[in-house]
Amino acid sequence: MLPRLRKSNSPTPCALANSLSLTELADRIDGTIICGQKSLFYLGIDALDTAGPRDISFLGNEKYIPQFLSTKAGAVIVPTGHDFGNHPAALVAVVNPSLAFAEIVRHFAAAPNPFQPGIHPASCIDPTAVLDPSKVRVHAGAVVMAGAIIGDGTEIGSNTVIQEEVQIGKNCHIGANVSIRERCRLGDRVAIQPGVVIGSDGYGYEFSDGCHVKIEQVGIVEIHNDVEIGANTTIDRARFGKTVIGEGTKIDNLCQIAHNVIIGKHCLIVSQSGLAGSCRIGDYVTIAAQSGVAGHVVIGDKAILSSRCGATTSLKGDMIYAGKPALPFREEYKLQAHLRRLPKLIARVKALEDASKEKPSSDC
């Protein structure tokens, strides 16, 4: 459910300062006004089923058409190329209503904690760490160890530990209770949610003389620009070399990225997915929730692994996969359809066997 922001039946001077007219709304999202009063002002945002006459909402999925038809929203952002009839709301058409609505959310929802540089007295900064106290923000309980480099505009959350010789770029946001281990490197504008661990030891052991012997993990994690990492995700350091997260990739909460994994640019890794050691993920790959990729497997560019998919062998790009083991989407769903018919097939075979036993044999 979306927040109800600046909800009011009549505009106040404060509300008008942040309000949008229909014309301003269309200009802000590069949309086309289908219908509505261009001079009417809107004061907030809300979902289709709870919006009021001074709210802006959006239609981003056809399954919400019933809510759209009954909405009381004053203005609705809709997809281009459709005939919406005589809808009572003002309508603004865009190519991607969800993305356009995100822009309107940014307009109404001011950042709750704007960036303010400063070093909290309860933090601990090693004298050899490189940072400008007038251009970074370090919260209470945070620790920045020897030789670490923190770029301008970066914020370090409470109780976060930045270990020796870590390099963090400009305008990054590191949440609370994050651990970034020694020598790992982060690019610019990286966002890390609370509880993330970057550079933990890879899971490497060899069996010798009746026991598991730990293999030292001496590599690093390298995270490129504009990456986002969700809460409580773990990214292991390489056994040697680098574990790499490519530019613009977005990793959800509770994911596991193992040692020496290389993820390409602008990938989506969704919650509770796991990537085993040394697998290679191409550019623009989507790995949906609770999916797994086996060690040393290669996933081609623009491949999509649907939820709970298991990639045990390398997969070509530009295809959608499903199932365990992963198969092309249509092939997997045909297989599932056959499996659902299996109980009836077994019953038919059993009936034929029973009839064959009951039928008396004839002498030749």
RAKA-V929132 format. One record per residue. N is the residue number from 1. PSI is psi in whole degrees, -180 to 180 (999 if undefined). Layout:
N:PSI / N:PSI
This chain:
1:136 / 2:151 / 3:145 / 4:104 / 5:134 / 6:48 / 7:122 / 8:148 / 9:-22 / 10:137 / 11:141 / 12:163 / 13:-38 / 14:-42 / 15:-41 / 16:-29 / 17:-26 / 18:8 / 19:171 / 20:133 / 21:167 / 22:-39 / 23:-44 / 24:-38 / 25:-49 / 26:-41 / 27:-39 / 28:-32 / 29:10 / 30:47 / 31:172 / 32:126 / 33:121 / 34:-44 / 35:162 / 36:160 / 37:118 / 38:-23 / 39:-7 / 40:136 / 41:145 / 42:141 / 43:-6 / 44:-169 / 45:155 / 46:170 / 47:159 / 48:-41 / 49:-10 / 50:0 / 51:152 / 52:-178 / 53:-15 / 54:16 / 55:154 / 56:135 / 57:-173 / 58:155 / 59:103 / 60:-7 / 61:137 / 62:-21 / 63:-13 / 64:12 / 65:-41 / 66:-40 / 67:-37 / 68:-42 / 69:-26 / 70:3 / 71:150 / 72:11 / 73:146 / 74:-35 / 75:143 / 76:132 / 77:124 / 78:161 / 79:148 / 80:159 / 81:18 / 82:151 / 83:112 / 84:10 / 85:-151 / 86:68 / 87:138 / 88:-23 / 89:156 / 90:138 / 91:134 / 92:123 / 93:135 / 94:168 / 95:-43 / 96:92 / 97:-37 / 98:-44 / 99:-40 / 100:-41 / 101:-34 / 102:-35 / 103:-38 / 104:-36 / 105:-43 / 106:-33 / 107:-46 / 108:-32 / 109:92 / 110:148 / 111:125 / 112:-29 / 113:82 / 114:149 / 115:126 / 116:113 / 117:154 / 118:153 / 119:118 / 120:138 / 121:-20 / 122:6 / 123:170 / 124:112 / 125:120 / 126:141 / 127:-24 / 128:-4 / 129:145 / 130:112 / 131:158 / 132:108 / 133:-23 / 134:-4 / 135:1 / 136:164 / 137:125 / 138:120 / 139:173 / 140:137 / 141:-8 / 142:149 / 143:127 / 144:114 / 145:-179 / 146:134 / 147:0 / 148:148 / 149:124 / 150:122 / 151:160 / 152:144 / 153:3 / 154:144 / 155:131 / 156:120 / 157:170 / 158:138 / 159:17 / 160:145 / 161:119 / 162:110 / 163:-176 / 164:135 / 165:20 / 166:142 / 167:124 / 168:131 / 169:-163 / 170:149 / 171:37 / 172:154 / 173:113 / 174:116 / 175:-176 / 176:151 / 177:34 / 178:146 / 179:119 / 180:112 / 181:172 / 182:136 / 183:1 / 184:157 / 185:133 / 186:139 / 187:-158 / 188:150 / 189:35 / 190:134 / 191:124 / 192:121 / 193:166 / 194:147 / 195:2 / 196:144 / 197:122 / 198:125 / 199:19 / 200:159 / 201:136 / 202:155 / 203:86 / 204:123 / 205:151 / 206:141 / 207:122 / 208:133 / 209:42 / 210:9 / 211:165 / 212:120 / 213:127 / 214:135 / 215:124 / 216:139 / 217:102 / 218:4 / 219:-163 / 220:178 / 221:134 / 222:119 / 223:124 / 224:-180 / 225:147 / 226:25 / 227:144 / 228:136 / 229:125 / 230:168 / 231:138 / 232:24 / 233:149 / 234:132 / 235:115 / 236:146 / 237:156 / 238:152 / 239:-43 / 240:155 / 241:-135 / 242:142 / 243:128 / 244:133 / 245:116 / 246:164 / 247:133 / 248:2 / 249:142 / 250:120 / 251:130 / 252:-176 / 253:151 / 254:41 / 255:156 / 256:119 / 257:116 / 258:180 / 259:142 / 260:15 / 261:142 / 262:118 / 263:133 / 264:-162 / 265:143 / 266:42 / 267:160 / 268:117 / 269:113 / 270:163 / 271:138 / 272:19 / 273:153 / 274:132 / 275:118 / 276:168 / 277:137 / 278:15 / 279:158 / 280:123 / 281:125 / 282:-168 / 283:147 / 284:36 / 285:141 / 286:125 / 287:106 / 288:176 / 289:139 / 290:28 / 291:160 / 292:144 / 293:124 / 294:163 / 295:140 / 296:10 / 297:146 / 298:128 / 299:123 / 300:164 / 301:139 / 302:17 / 303:151 / 304:122 / 305:114 / 306:171 / 307:143 / 308:33 / 309:147 / 310:107 / 311:105 / 312:-13 / 313:165 / 314:146 / 315:141 / 316:156 / 317:175 / 318:32 / 319:157 / 320:133 / 321:155 / 322:161 / 323:176 / 324:107 / 325:161 / 326:131 / 327:159 / 328:142 / 329:-52 / 330:-40 / 331:-42 / 332:-42 / 333:-28 / 334:-43 / 335:-43 / 336:-37 / 337:-42 / 338:-41 / 339:-37 / 340:-25 / 341:-6 / 342:-43 / 343:-41 / 344:-38 / 345:-42 / 346:-41 / 347:-39 / 348:-43 / 349:-42 / 350:-40 / 351:-40 / 352:-40 / 353:-43 / 354:-41 / 355:-37 / 356:-36 / 357:-34 / 358:-25 / 359:124 / 360:143 / 361:146 / 362:138 / 363:138 / 364:999
